[in-house]
Amino acid sequence: MSALTQLRHQVNFDLTIFRRNSAATFFTVIFPLIFLFIFTSIFGNQEVGPPGEEVRAATFYVPGILALAVISATLVNLAITMVSRRERGLLKRVRGTPLRPWIFVMSQAVAGVAISFFMTVVVVGIGWLVFDVDVNASGVPSLIISVFVAAASFSALGLALTSIIPSENAAPAITNAIVLPLYFISDVFIVGEKPEWMATVADIFPIQHTASALQESFDPFADTTPWPWDHWLIVAAWGLFGLVVTLATFRWTSARR
């Protein structure tokens, strides 16, 4: 069986497992949508913008919710799932099958990218249908690139994160302890002015740049296609860092075995 065929079968298998995992499905698919409904309920969905170009306020909530969805589908989901498989001995069994190890690892990232694009359609679609969110066609190419760069990079970071998580029980706590504070200071939950030191810290990490790239890509007032190269390069650099760490430290067996 060719490597490409193995990869395709493994990705299909991983997506099937994801659909059957109710917890992963909830936190990846439903959780971001809950925040979209909460934000529109608390902050309103009135028309904003210059006269004659008004758009619904929910248009500006969507990029942050989309960043949350992409990170949940990749970094959070992969870190928790792969640690669970490692600690239960499932990864060790994979090494004993004809499946090439690098294909198994790559399939996790490919599945994360696929789920991220699915969530893009869901979040933008519900925003458009339910909250009258304005979708600027000129920004669609940039939005696609932003989602792809973020999904690929956070998949690598999620796999890298498994190296510092010691047990299955610690996986959700450690993962959320890392991402939740960054959500609040990285224009995911709250967009606006923040203290200089907080902005400086946020700019170091890829979540801020992911949210910023998605905001620029989804800008309803853009006349031409935005190309946030600076944010893409920083997010991609973090993804490359995650790949290097994964290659150097990824473990197939529990340290306690």
C-alpha positions in Angstrom: 0.0 0.0 0.0 1.4 3.4 -1.0 2.1 6.1 1.6 -0.6 8.3 0.2 -3.2 5.6 0.4 -2.2 4.8 4.0 -2.4 8.5 4.8 -5.9 8.8 3.3 -7.2 5.8 5.2 -5.7 7.0 8.5 -7.1 10.5 8.1 -10.6 9.0 7.5 -10.1 6.8 10.5 -9.1 9.7 12.7 -12.0 11.8 11.6 -14.4 8.9 12.4 -12.9 8.6 15.8 -13.3 12.3 16.3 -17.0 12.2 15.4 -17.6 9.4 17.9 -15.8 11.2 20.7 -18.6 13.3 22.3 -16.3 15.3 24.5 -14.0 16.3 21.6 -16.9 17.1 19.4 -18.5 19.3 22.1 -15.4 21.3 22.8 -14.4 21.7 19.2 -17.7 22.2 17.5 -20.3 23.3 20.0 -18.1 25.3 22.5 -17.1 28.0 20.0 -20.7 28.4 18.9 -21.8 28.9 22.5 -19.4 31.8 22.8 -20.8 33.3 19.5 -24.3 33.2 21.0 -23.1 34.6 24.3 -21.2 37.5 22.8 -24.1 38.5 20.6 -26.4 38.3 23.6 -24.1 40.3 26.0 -22.6 42.9 23.6 -25.5 43.1 21.1 -25.7 42.8 17.4 -26.4 46.3 16.4 -25.3 47.9 13.1 -21.9 49.6 13.3 -19.6 51.2 10.8 -19.5 54.4 8.6 -22.8 55.6 7.2 -23.9 53.5 4.2 -21.5 50.7 5.1 -23.0 49.5 8.3 -22.5 45.8 9.3 -23.7 43.8 12.2 -21.5 43.8 15.3 -21.4 40.0 15.2 -19.2 40.4 12.1 -16.4 41.4 14.4 -17.0 38.5 16.8 -16.6 35.8 14.2 -12.7 36.0 13.7 -12.1 35.5 17.4 -14.6 32.6 17.6 -12.9 31.1 14.5 -9.5 31.4 16.2 -10.9 29.6 19.2 -12.4 26.9 17.0 -9.1 26.3 15.0 -7.0 26.1 18.2 -9.5 23.7 19.8 -9.5 21.5 16.7 -5.8 21.3 16.6 -3.6 22.1 19.6 -6.1 21.3 22.3 -7.6 18.3 20.7 -4.3 16.8 19.6 -2.5 17.3 22.9 -5.2 15.7 24.9 -6.0 12.9 22.5 -2.4 11.9 21.8 -1.4 11.9 25.5 -4.4 9.7 26.2 -3.4 7.2 23.4 0.2 7.2 24.6 -0.7 6.5 28.3 -3.1 3.8 27.3 -0.5 2.0 25.2 -2.3 2.7 21.9 0.7 4.5 20.3 3.0 1.6 21.2 0.7 -0.8 19.4 0.7 1.5 16.3 4.5 0.9 16.1 3.8 -2.8 15.7 1.5 -2.4 12.7 2.5 -1.9 9.0 1.4 1.7 9.3 4.4 4.0 8.9 4.9 6.0 12.1 5.4 9.3 10.3 2.1 8.8 8.4 0.3 8.2 11.7 1.6 11.5 13.1 1.0 13.4 9.9 -2.6 12.1 9.7 -3.3 13.8 13.1 -2.3 17.2 11.6 -4.2 16.6 8.4 -7.3 15.7 10.3 -6.9 18.8 12.4 -6.7 21.0 9.3 -9.8 19.3 7.9 -11.8 19.9 11.1 -10.6 23.5 11.1 -12.0 24.2 7.6 -15.2 22.4 8.6 -15.5 24.7 11.6 -14.8 27.7 9.4 -17.8 26.9 7.3 -19.9 26.2 10.4 -19.0 29.4 12.3 -19.2 31.7 9.2 -22.3 30.0 8.0 -24.2 30.3 11.3 -22.9 33.9 11.7 -24.3 34.7 8.3 -27.6 32.8 8.7 -28.5 33.6 12.3 -26.7 36.9 13.0 -26.6 38.5 9.6 -22.8 38.6 9.6 -21.3 40.3 6.6 -19.0 38.1 4.5 -16.7 40.1 2.3 -15.9 38.0 -0.8 -12.6 39.8 -1.4 -11.3 38.4 1.9 -12.1 34.8 1.3 -8.7 33.8 -0.3 -6.9 35.4 2.7 -9.3 33.7 5.1 -8.5 30.3 3.6 -4.8 30.9 3.9 -5.1 32.2 7.5 -7.0 29.1 8.6 -4.6 26.7 6.8 -1.5 28.3 8.3 -3.0 28.4 11.8 -4.3 24.9 11.7 -1.1 23.4 10.4 1.0 25.3 12.9 -1.2 24.6 15.9 -1.3 20.9 15.0 2.5 20.8 15.2 2.4 22.7 18.5 -0.3 20.3 19.9 2.0 17.3 19.1 5.0 19.1 20.6 3.0 19.9 23.8 2.5 16.1 24.5 6.2 16.0 25.5 5.6 18.0 28.6 2.4 16.4 29.7 3.2 13.6 32.1 -0.2 11.8 32.3 -3.7 11.5 30.8 -5.3 13.2 33.8 -3.0 16.2 33.5 -3.5 16.7 29.8 -6.7 18.9 29.9 -5.4 20.9 32.9 -2.0 21.7 31.3 -3.4 22.4 27.9 -6.2 24.7 29.1 -3.8 26.4 31.6 -1.7 27.4 28.6 -4.4 28.5 26.1 -7.1 30.1 28.3 -5.0 33.0 29.6 -3.7 33.7 26.0 -7.3 33.7 24.7 -8.1 36.6 27.0 -5.1 38.7 26.1 -4.9 37.8 22.4 -8.1 39.4 21.0 -10.0 36.1 21.0 -12.6 36.8 23.6 -12.0 40.6 24.0 -10.9 42.9 21.2 -9.7 46.4 22.2 -7.1 48.4 24.0 -5.1 46.5 26.7 -2.1 47.4 28.9 1.2 47.7 27.1 2.8 44.9 29.0 -0.1 42.6 28.2 0.0 43.5 24.5 3.8 42.8 24.5 3.3 39.4 26.0 0.4 38.5 23.6 2.5 39.5 20.6 5.1 36.8 21.5 2.6 34.0 21.1 0.9 32.7 17.9 -2.7 33.0 19.3 -2.6 36.8 19.0 -1.2 36.7 15.5 -3.8 34.0 14.5 -6.6 36.2 15.7 -5.2 39.3 14.0 -4.7 37.5 10.7 -8.3 36.3 10.8 -9.6 39.7 11.7 -7.8 41.3 8.8 -8.9 38.5 6.5 -12.6 38.9 7.6 -12.5 42.7 7.5 -15.9 43.7 6.1 -14.7 47.1 4.9 -11.7 45.9 2.9 -11.8 46.9 -0.7 -9.1 44.5 -1.8 -7.9 41.1 -0.6 -5.9 41.6 2.6 -2.6 39.7 2.9 -1.4 39.7 6.6 2.0 38.2 5.8 3.5 39.4 9.0 1.1 37.4 11.1 1.3 34.4 8.8 5.0 34.3 9.1 5.0 34.4 12.9 2.4 31.7 13.2 4.3 29.6 10.7 7.5 30.1 12.6 5.8 28.8 15.8 4.6 25.8 13.7 8.1 25.1 12.6 9.3 25.3 16.2 6.5 22.8 17.1 7.6 20.5 14.3 11.2 20.5 15.5 10.2 19.8 19.1 7.9 17.0 18.0 10.6 15.3 16.0 13.0 15.6 18.9 10.8 14.7 21.8 7.7 12.9 20.7 7.2 9.7 22.8 5.3 6.6 21.7 5.2 5.0 25.1 4.5 6.3 28.6 7.4 7.2 30.8 5.9 5.1 33.5 5.9 1.9 31.5 
